[in-house]
Amino acid sequence: MIRTINVSDVFNKDEKIFIDVRSPYEFNEGTIPNAINMPLFNDEERIEVGKIYKSQGVNDAIIKGLEFTAIKLPPLYKKVIELCEAKKDIIIFCSRGGLRSSSVTNLLDTLGVTVFQLEGGYRALRKFTLDYFRNIDHYHQFIVLHGYTGVGKTEILKELAARNIPILNFEQMAQNTGSVFGSIGYFERTINQKTFEASIIDALIKASNKTIVVESESRRIGNVVIPKELYRLLNAGKHVYIETSVENRIKRLVNDYVIKLPNGDEYLKECIAHLRKRMGDKNIARYVELIQNKQHEKVIKELILNYYDPLYKSSFKKYNYDLFINYDRIDKAVDKIEDYYGR
């Protein structure tokens, strides 16, 4: 007997593994966060089966589909058995909760492997996501952290999460810092809008409290945008302004964008090249030379004082702040935000 699970129950499960049996094209258009793509059809096969369905009928389409899937089932079974060792619920889904996911779920059940089929498939999840955003003001409120580049907002978020305070890390979900440094530090595949939105919903539903702490972001982060309903609610939230010394900021940025990363110098040079139109060939060439000479602090200092700080200065004036923090040690800033959160 096929075991099914609906979308709302899926989000409430902590330990789960998703297997997306749709084609690579469908998968890349949008999927569930961290889903594993194990397509029954490749893109060309999916198109061919669709054509046969329209011209010859469902039976001929099923026969052709079986021909295509026969060779893929043994490796799929092997992979599922490996995943079972993680002791997590395995959830199979396709586009609409139809034949592709039901056939795989049924086969695995027959072979004694316990898995679930997602009711309604990816389409049901997408509808759930859009409905959630439309009604988000009924579910959540936000504390938004502001401050110049390098003040440590992302680090503060991570420390708050370690103290069991619910957060949203938009940069991590978007795989992009939202700045000229872009995807530095993020080496996973490019995230698209639908997957980004599903990641947000997954994190919000898992939150143990209605109030969520986030970092202030532009609506666009790399290739994705924060949904308008959520962005409106962020602007209406509580706002915290964070400051620290320029020296602290430089140290943190050098650590995050150079020291921690393999080939950090090359990534830094590549990102600085995007500023060529704003800063001119001469300045870019000088920065590249400084990086080659390991004078990272000098490069970062000039970038934040001459480029970033003037760029963002006007945006900070848009908000009325509920809390101001000026710290020497970042743990003290975290303490103050934790105290403010608990009020």
N, C-alpha and C positions, 0 to 999 in steps of 0.2 A: 504493500500500500504506500502510495506517494505521500510523504510528509510535506506539508506546505507551511509557509510562514508569511504573514502580511508585513507591510512596510513599517508600520509603527512599532511592531514587536521587534523587527530587525534592529532598529536604532537603539532599542533598549537593551540589546544583548552586548555584553562587554567582550566576550570571547567568541569571535566569529572570523571566518575566512570566506570571502566571496570568490566564486568562479564564474566568469563571464564567458558564456559559450557563443556569443555573437561574433561576427566577422571582425577582423582587425579594423576595418573602416568604421564600423559602428562603435567599437571600443574606443577608438581615438577621437570620435565625435563627442564622447562623454561617457563616463562610467561611475561606478561606486568607488569611493576612495579605497586604495590599496587592493582593488580587485585583481585577480589573476586572469589573464585572457587565455582561454583554451578553446579556440574557435572550432566549431564542427565544420564550417565552410570557410575557405578563404574568400577574398572579395569577389574573385571571378566566379567561383562555384556558387556563391550566394546569388549572383546575378543570373546565372544559368538556371538554377532551380526556380527562381522567380519567373523567368520567361516560360519555362515548361509548365508551371502552374497556370499561367494565364492562357497559354495556347493549347495545352493538352489535358489539363485537369490535375486534380489533387493526387490521384494514384500514381501517375507517371512522375510527378514532382517528388513524391515520397520515395519511389524506387531510385531515382537519380540521387536524391539526398542520401539514401542508404549506401549507394556506391561511394559517394564522397566521404562519408563519415566512417566507413568500415576500417580504414587504415588509421584513423585518428583515435579510435576507442581504446586500444591497448595502452598507448602512452598516457591517455587521460586517466585511465584506471590506475596506472602505476603512480601518477602524480597525486591522485586523491588519496591513495593508501599512504603515501609519504606524509601528506598533510594531516591525516588522521592522527599521526603521532603527536601533533601539537595539542591534542585534546581540546580542540575548539569546534564549535558548530560550523559545518560546511554548508554554504548556501549557494545553490546553482540558480543562475538567472539568464534569461534571454531578453528579447525585445518586449514581448507582451505576456510572458508566462505561458507560452504556447508549446508547440511540439518539440522545439529544440531542447528546452530545459526539462520538459516533462519526460522525454525519452531518456535523457541522461540520468535523471533522478530515478526513474523506474528501473533502468538497467542496474545502476549501482545498488538499489534496494534489493533487487533480485540476487545480486552477488553478495549480499550480506553487509553492505556498507551503508551506514546511516547518514543521510544527507537531507537537506531541505530544498524545496523549490520555492522561489520567491513569487508569491501571488501577484499577477499583473506585470511581472518583469520590470525592466528598467523604466518603462513608460509610467508605471504606478509610482515608482520612486521619484521620477521627475515631477509628477503631479503633486505628490506629497511635499516636495521641496518648494515649489512655487506657492502652494497654499500656505505653507509655514511662513514664508517671507511676507505674504500679504497680511498675515495676522500677528506679525512678530512683536508688535507693541503690547500685545496681551500676555506675552511670555517672558520678556526680558527687559532689563535696563542696564546701562553701561557706565563704567568709569573709564575715562579716556586719558591716557598718559601722553603729554606733550613735552617737547624739549628739542634742542638742537641735535644734529647728527653727532653721534658718539657719546651722548649723555648716558646711554645704557638702557634704553627703554626695553629692548628685547631681552636683555639679561635680567632686568627687573621682572618682566613677565615670567621668565623661567623660574626665578626664585619664588615668586608668588605661587606658581603652580606646584612647586615642591612643598609649599605650606598649605596645599589643598584649597587654594582660592581659585575659582574658575576663571580661565582666561581664554581669549581667542588670539592666536598668533597668525595674523593674516599673511605675513611674509613667508612663514613656513608653508602655509597652505598653497600660496601662489608660487612657491619656489622662486621667489624674487624679493630683493630688499626694497624695491620701489624707488631706488635711487640710481645714480650713475653706476654704482657698483653692481646693480642688476642681479644676475644669477650667481655672483661670486659666493661660494660656499654651498651652493645647491647644485647637485650633480645628477638629480633624478630626471625623468623625462619631463618634457614641457607639459604644464598643466593647462587645460582648457577651461572655459567658463563654466560649463555644466558640472565638471568634476570639482572645481573650486567651490561652487555653491553647495554641492552635496557634502563636501568636507566641512563647511561651515555648519550646516544643519546637524551633522553627526556630532560635532563638538558641542553645539548648543544644547542638544537633547541630553548629552552625557553630563552636562553641568549640574552640580549638586545644589546650586543656588540660582535664583532668578537674576542676581546681579553679576555681571561679567566684566572683567578688566581687559581692556584692549589698548593697543598702541595707536596713536593718531596716524592716519594714513591718508594720502590722496585717494580719491575714489578708484583711480586706475592704479593697479600694481602689476607692472610688467605686461603680460598678455591678457590679464583679466580685470574685471571691475567689481567692486563691492556692490551688491544689489541695492537699488535706490531706496527701498523700504528700510533696509538695515542702515544705510548711510544716513538717512534722515534721523533715525533713532540714535545713532552715535552722536550726531551734532546736538541733539536734545539732551544728552547725558550729562553726567558730572565730569568736570574737567580738572586735571591735575597738571601743574607745570613743574618740570624738574630741571634743575641746574647743577652743574659741577664745574670744576676748573678746566681750562683749555688743555692743561697738561694731562688730566685724567682722560679727557676725550681722545687726545692723540694716542695715548697709550692703548686705550681700548680698541681704536680703529686699526692700529698697526697689528695688534694681536689678532683681531678678528679677520682682517683681510690680507694679511701677509704671513705672519708666523704660523697660524693654525692650518694654513692651506698648502697642499702640494703645488709647486709651481706658482706660489703666491705672487712673485714679481711679475710673471707673465700675465696673470689675470688682471693685476693692477694696471699694467701698461695698456692692456686691451680695453679696459673700462675708461681710462683717462683719454684714450683716443676718441671716445664719443663726445668729448668736450671741445674738439678741435675748432668747430665753428664759433663757439663762445669765447675760447681763450686764445685761439690763433696757433699757427704752426710753431712759432718760436717758443712759446710757453710749453707746448706739449713736448717738443724736442728736449727742452731743459728738464722737464719732469722725468722723461724717460732716462736721461743721463743720470739724474739724481737717484732714480730707482736702481739703475745698474751699479751705482756706487754705494748702494745700501743705505741711502739717506732717506729712509721711508718717513721718519718723523717730520722732516722738513717739507716733504711733498704733502703729507696729510695736513699739516698745519696751514700751509698756504691754501689748500683746497677748502678747508672748512672756514677759514677766515675771509678768503677772497671770493669764494663761490657759494658754498652752502649756506653760511649764516646770512648773507644779504638776500639769498633766494627765498629763505623761509621766514625772515623777520616779519614781513607784513602779515603772513598767515596766522601768526600767533596772536595778533591783535583782534581776531574775529571772535574770540571766546571770552567769557567771563569765568575766571578760574575759582574753583572751590577750595583748592589747596595749593600752596607753593612749597617746594622742597629744594633746598640747596645743600648738597651733601659733599663730604670728603670721602666717606666710605659708603659703597653702594648698599651694604646690608642695612645701614641706617635709613636709607631711603625706602627700602623694602619694609622695614619696621613701621615707618610712618604711614605707608600706604595700607599695610595690613590693619593698623589701628583705625585708619579712616574707613576702611571697608567694613569693620566691625561695628561702626556707630549706628 
